[in-house]
Amino acid sequence: MRFQEKSECDNEISSDSVDEASLANYIFQHEIYMTEIPKTFKETQISPDKEKWDEAMSEEIKLMQNRKVWDLVEPKSNMKVLGCRWVYNIKHDEKNNVKKYKLILVAQGFKQRPGVDFTDVFAPLVNFDIIKFLFLLLVCILRWNHAQIDVKGAYL
């Protein structure tokens, strides 16, 4: 298993200047850096949080099925079938309690060869910074209330 990457903790605790706030901050930061996130499906199956990872995977698959993300087809003899893998993450609340076991199923597109498996590459993209700027401009001009949310399956 790998540890969630964060910048190193700059807070050093000295025995003569320990107060409750700095101790709580030290413990909080220590816990953030020690959050274990599996890299593979096999690691989720030996994790102490196996049931939570399995539940999150089931929910993600149900969401993709409900949104008809794929069609199951028989591959032709000249087709190359790409594999897929899960990418795992853990979301925490402001007190570092586990808020959500988050994951995404991704195709292993790196196995494709240009000119053999595909000829054209096109992805209609928009600069997300421009979208954020325009949205913030609207919020300010129209004096809207705003909040940050997590949209489930937004990438589908």
SULMOPE-V179087 format. One record per residue. N is the residue number from 1. RES is the residue in three letters. OMEGA is omega in whole degrees, -180 to 180 (999 if undefined). Layout:
BEGIN
n:N res:RES omega:OMEGA
n:N res:RES omega:OMEGA
END
This chain:
BEGIN
n:1 res:MET omega:178
n:2 res:ARG omega:177
n:3 res:PHE omega:178
n:4 res:GLN omega:-175
n:5 res:GLU omega:175
n:6 res:LYS omega:176
n:7 res:SER omega:-176
n:8 res:GLU omega:-180
n:9 res:CYS omega:180
n:10 res:ASP omega:-176
n:11 res:ASN omega:174
n:12 res:GLU omega:-180
n:13 res:ILE omega:174
n:14 res:SER omega:-174
n:15 res:SER omega:-178
n:16 res:ASP omega:-179
n:17 res:SER omega:-180
n:18 res:VAL omega:170
n:19 res:ASP omega:-175
n:20 res:GLU omega:-177
n:21 res:ALA omega:-179
n:22 res:SER omega:177
n:23 res:LEU omega:178
n:24 res:ALA omega:179
n:25 res:ASN omega:179
n:26 res:TYR omega:-180
n:27 res:ILE omega:179
n:28 res:PHE omega:-179
n:29 res:GLN omega:179
n:30 res:HIS omega:-179
n:31 res:GLU omega:179
n:32 res:ILE omega:-175
n:33 res:TYR omega:-176
n:34 res:MET omega:179
n:35 res:THR omega:-179
n:36 res:GLU omega:178
n:37 res:ILE omega:-179
n:38 res:PRO omega:177
n:39 res:LYS omega:-176
n:40 res:THR omega:176
n:41 res:PHE omega:-179
n:42 res:LYS omega:179
n:43 res:GLU omega:178
n:44 res:THR omega:-176
n:45 res:GLN omega:175
n:46 res:ILE omega:-180
n:47 res:SER omega:174
n:48 res:PRO omega:-180
n:49 res:ASP omega:-176
n:50 res:LYS omega:-177
n:51 res:GLU omega:-179
n:52 res:LYS omega:177
n:53 res:TRP omega:179
n:54 res:ASP omega:179
n:55 res:GLU omega:179
n:56 res:ALA omega:178
n:57 res:MET omega:179
n:58 res:SER omega:179
n:59 res:GLU omega:-179
n:60 res:GLU omega:179
n:61 res:ILE omega:178
n:62 res:LYS omega:179
n:63 res:LEU omega:179
n:64 res:MET omega:178
n:65 res:GLN omega:180
n:66 res:ASN omega:-180
n:67 res:ARG omega:178
n:68 res:LYS omega:-178
n:69 res:VAL omega:-178
n:70 res:TRP omega:171
n:71 res:ASP omega:178
n:72 res:LEU omega:-179
n:73 res:VAL omega:174
n:74 res:GLU omega:179
n:75 res:PRO omega:175
n:76 res:LYS omega:-176
n:77 res:SER omega:-179
n:78 res:ASN omega:-179
n:79 res:MET omega:173
n:80 res:LYS omega:-179
n:81 res:VAL omega:179
n:82 res:LEU omega:175
n:83 res:GLY omega:176
n:84 res:CYS omega:177
n:85 res:ARG omega:177
n:86 res:TRP omega:171
n:87 res:VAL omega:-171
n:88 res:TYR omega:173
n:89 res:ASN omega:177
n:90 res:ILE omega:176
n:91 res:LYS omega:180
n:92 res:HIS omega:173
n:93 res:ASP omega:-176
n:94 res:GLU omega:178
n:95 res:LYS omega:179
n:96 res:ASN omega:171
n:97 res:ASN omega:178
n:98 res:VAL omega:-179
n:99 res:LYS omega:-175
n:100 res:LYS omega:170
n:101 res:TYR omega:-171
n:102 res:LYS omega:179
n:103 res:LEU omega:179
n:104 res:ILE omega:178
n:105 res:LEU omega:-177
n:106 res:VAL omega:176
n:107 res:ALA omega:179
n:108 res:GLN omega:-177
n:109 res:GLY omega:179
n:110 res:PHE omega:179
n:111 res:LYS omega:179
n:112 res:GLN omega:178
n:113 res:ARG omega:179
n:114 res:PRO omega:180
n:115 res:GLY omega:179
n:116 res:VAL omega:-178
n:117 res:ASP omega:178
n:118 res:PHE omega:178
n:119 res:THR omega:-178
n:120 res:ASP omega:174
n:121 res:VAL omega:178
n:122 res:PHE omega:175
n:123 res:ALA omega:179
n:124 res:PRO omega:-177
n:125 res:LEU omega:174
n:126 res:VAL omega:178
n:127 res:ASN omega:-175
n:128 res:PHE omega:178
n:129 res:ASP omega:178
n:130 res:ILE omega:178
n:131 res:ILE omega:179
n:132 res:LYS omega:-180
n:133 res:PHE omega:-180
n:134 res:LEU omega:179
n:135 res:PHE omega:179
n:136 res:LEU omega:177
n:137 res:LEU omega:177
n:138 res:LEU omega:179
n:139 res:VAL omega:-179
n:140 res:CYS omega:-177
n:141 res:ILE omega:-176
n:142 res:LEU omega:178
n:143 res:ARG omega:178
n:144 res:TRP omega:168
n:145 res:ASN omega:-178
n:146 res:HIS omega:178
n:147 res:ALA omega:177
n:148 res:GLN omega:179
n:149 res:ILE omega:175
n:150 res:ASP omega:-179
n:151 res:VAL omega:-178
n:152 res:LYS omega:177
n:153 res:GLY omega:-176
n:154 res:ALA omega:-177
n:155 res:TYR omega:-176
n:156 res:LEU omega:999
END
